[in-house]
């Protein structure tokens, strides 16, 4: 493998991309492979290697035109390349400079068509992480075409239902299972005394509900003990594992990271898909509703019958998440990266 090791581009929206990158970096680090993170997010305190800070390309200010008015999609061929935005120029220059300086063996891109294309234009192999949803537009197709490998972090049997792409692209996706930063745990044999507890797990990428909807749900299910973490109305903790572990039911959106964490700790869930580009979470919600997974999927908090949905979810067997997260996804992803990097 190249002396430059492996790069990992981490998208700055939400926290799931960063958590996945950390899991991969730790796995590869344990195999003696250096991993460099490239992102607009701050370097995590526990990141094991180099970190390249990338300027933002979506800010507005002096000398920075509104990206949304500067042909950001390049006529539909790309997703985000606003004209005359210095942040875009500076971030791509920083990636190019790092590629030239370190000559990495491969770069994992989670997620950006533009970065995948930039890396491949430098002759460096690319492993692209693909997200759920309808990804059949021209820009996504370009990103798929230039990638040496495409990986999806979900069970293999749900790829066709979870990912809207051409059959030839779907056939290239290597589904590795859900990737959680938490170790897999067996469901608790005995719950703690007191009223049943529901943990509301919001996200940095935005909630799937309005604050008033959540307040109405709490009022309608007063027999339950409610705890709210993240999102717009809850406190933020870097590690919610204890709260997830202590909950009888987790109420969450359908983001990949949140689902993987709930699944790893084998807790039943009520899932409310949020509005996301490319119908990402709606696709995930449909797969959850149709499969054997221990989740009750509701279109919105306002449409749910409380506390009936909590009681229904509480009766589900959390161990059924084993088919979604088995604790080996990071190792499988590392295997793919090392195969590409040879």
N, C-alpha and C positions, 0 to 999 in steps of 0.2 A: 504494500500500500504506500501511496505517496507520503513523503515526510510532512506534507501539509495537513494530513489527517482528513477530517470530514467537516463540512460546514452544515449549519442548520439555520435556514431562514425562518424566523418566527413572526407571523403576522401579529400586529399590535392590537387588533380588535378582540375584546374579551380576554379570558385567561386560559382557555383550553389549549390553545396552540403552545403557550409557554409551558404548561404542565406536561404536555406530550414531549416537548423538546427536552425538558429536564429528565424525564424517564429514559429517553433514548440516550442522552449524554451520559447518564450514570451507567447504563448497560454497556455502551461502547467503551466508556472509561474503564470499566471492569475488565474489558478485553484488551486493554492497552492502546486504545485508539483515541487520539485527541480530537475533541469536538469544539468547534468555534461557533458561537451563536451570533447571528446577524439580525438585528431588530431595532425598531424605534422604542421598544420597551426598555426600561432600566435593567441593567444586569442583575439577576437574582443573586442574593448573598451566597447561595449554595451552588452556583454554577461552577462546574469543575474545570473549565478551560477559559480560553480567550473569548472576549465579547466585543463585537464591532457595533458601536452606536450609529444608527442610521437616522439622518434627518427625516422629519415628517414631510410628506408630499400632499397633505390635505388641509394645510392651514391657510388662513386668510389674513393679510396684513400688508404693510408697506412693501411694495415690490413683489407681493405674492397675490396674484389674481385669484379670484374665486375659482377653485378648480372645477366646480360644476358647470362653469360657463366657458371653459377653455378646451372644448372638444376632448374630454378626458378619455373617450372610448376609441379615438382614432378611427372614426367611421365604422365602429362596430367590430374592428379586428382585435382590439385589446380591451381591458377593463378599466385601467387607470393610468393614463399618461397625459395629464393636463399640460397644455402648451405654456411655455415661458414660466413655469413654476420652479424657482431655484431649488426647492427641497427635492423635487424629483431628480433634477440633474445631479445634485450633491449626493443623494442616496445611491443612485446607480453608479456614480463615480467611485463612491466608497466601496461598493461591492466589487467593482472591476479592479480597484487597487488591491483589495484583499486577495482576489483570485490570482492576480499577477504576482503578488508577493509570496503567497503561501503555496500556490499550485496544489489545491486539494485533490484528493482522489475522487471525491463525489460531493454533491450538495443535496441535502434534503430540503425541499421547499414546502412549507406548511403555512399559508397557501399564497401563491401569487403567480399568475401566468407570466407577468412581466419579468419577475426575477428568474423564473424557470427558463424563459427565453434568453435572458441576459447571460445566465450561467452556461447554457448550451452553446451560445454564440462564442464563448471563450473556450469551447472544446472540452468542457468539464461535464461528466455524466450527472444526470439529474434523477432523483427519486422524488416524485410529486405525491403529496397527500391530497386525495380528493375527498370532498365533503358530500353529504347526502344532497339530494335535490335534482332538479332538472338542469343538467350541465351540458346541454347540446348546442350552445351558441358558438359562434365562430371563435371567440377568444378561448373558451374552454377547450374546444377541439384543437386549437393550436398548442395549448399547454400540454394536452395529452400526447399529441404527435411528437413533441420534442423531448418528452420524458423517456428515460430508459426503463423506468419501472413506475407503475402507478399503484399506490396502496390505499386501501379503505379500512378504517378502524371500526369494523362491525363484523358480525358473523358472516361466513361465506354464503350461507343459504339465503341471505336477504338482499344480496347485491342487486338482483334484477328489479326488485320492488323498491329499493331505496335510492337507486341512482338512475336518473333519466338521461341516458346517453345511447349512442348507436351500439348495436350488438357487438361490433368488433372491438369497441372501446371497453364495454362491460366485460368482455372476455379477457382483457388485459389486466383488469383490476385484481390485485392480490389482497383479498379480505383477510385481515390479521386478527380480527376480534377487537372488542373495545379495549382501549388503553387507559388505565387508571394509574394515578400516582400512588394509590393506596394498595397495600397488600390485600389479597383476597382473604376474607374471613367467613367462617361458617355462621349461619344465623344463630342468634342467642337462643339457648334452650328455654330460658325462663326470663320473662320480662320483669322490670322493676314494678313495685307496688304503686298505686295511685292511678289517676286518670290516664287514658291513652294519650300519647304525645304525637303531634304532627310537627315536623320540621318544614318550614317554608324555605326553600333553597333558591334564592335569586341569583342573578349573575351580573357580571360587569358588562356584558353585552346588551343588557336591557331586560326588563321583566316581560313576561307573557300576559300580564294582567295590570289593570289600573289599581291604584291604592284603594279606591273606594270599593272595588270588587273584592279585594282581600279583606277589607274591614267587614263587608257584608257576610263573607264566608265565615269569619271568626265569630261574628254575632250569631250565625245560624248553627254553629257547632260548639256551643259553650261547654259541652261535656268533655271536650278535648282540651288538652294543654297545648297551646300554640307557641312556637318559637320561630322567629323570623331572622334569617341570616342573608346578607347580601341584598342586591337589587337597590331600589330607591328608598325603601322604607325600613330596611333592617341594618343591623350592625354587620360590619365586615370582619371576617376572621380568615387568616391565610390558610388555616387547616381546619376544615369543618368535620373531620372524621369522627371526633368524639360526639358531636351533635347528631350526625347521621346514624352513628352506631346506637345512640340512645333513643332514637325515634321509632315509634311503631309504624309510622307511615311518613314518607317524604313527599312533599308537594313541590314539583319542579317543572321547569320548562323542558323542552326536548333537545337541548344542546348536547353534543356528544360527550363533553367533559363531565357535565353534571350527571348524565345517565351512567357513565362509566364508573363514577365514584359511588353512586347509589348501588349499582350492580355489584361492584367489588365488595361492598359491605353487606350485600344480600338483604337490602331493605325493600319491602314493597313500596310502590309509588303511585301517586296520582300525577299524571303528566298533562301539562297544558302547552301544546305547541305554540311557539311565538311566531309572529310574522317576521320572516327573514327572506333575503334575496334568494331567488331560484327555488322557492318553496321548500327550503331545507328542512325546517322542523315539521312542516305538515307531512312531508314524505316519511319522516321518522315516526311521527305519531300514527300514521296509517299502518306501518309495519308493526309497531308495538301492539296496536289494537287487534291485528289479525293473527298474531303469533302466540306462543306459549309463555310470554314474558309476564312477570308479576307486576303489571302496571294497569291502572284504570286510566284511560285516555279520555279527556273531556275537552271540547272545543274552547271553552272559556270558563272562568270561575263563575260568571253570571249564569251560565247554562247548567251548572252542576247542582244536583240535589244534595244539600248538606243537612246532616252529617252522613247520609247514606253512602256517598262515594268513599268516604274515609273508612266506614265500616266494611265496605266491600273490599277495599285495598288491604285492610288489616287482615282479612281472611286469606290472602294470597300467600303462597309459599315463596319466600325470598330466595330460597336455594335454586329456583328456576332461572335465576340470572346467570347461572354457571355457563350456559350456552352463549351468553353475550360477553362476559368477561371471565376469563379463566386464569388471569395473571401472567400469561406468557406473550402478550402482544408486543411488549417492548423488546423482548428477545427475538421475536419473529421479525420485527422491523429492523433490528440491528443485523440480523442474518441477511435481509434483503440489501441493506446498505453495503455490507461487506462484500456481497456477491457482485454488486455493481462496481465497487471500488477496486476490484482486482485488476 
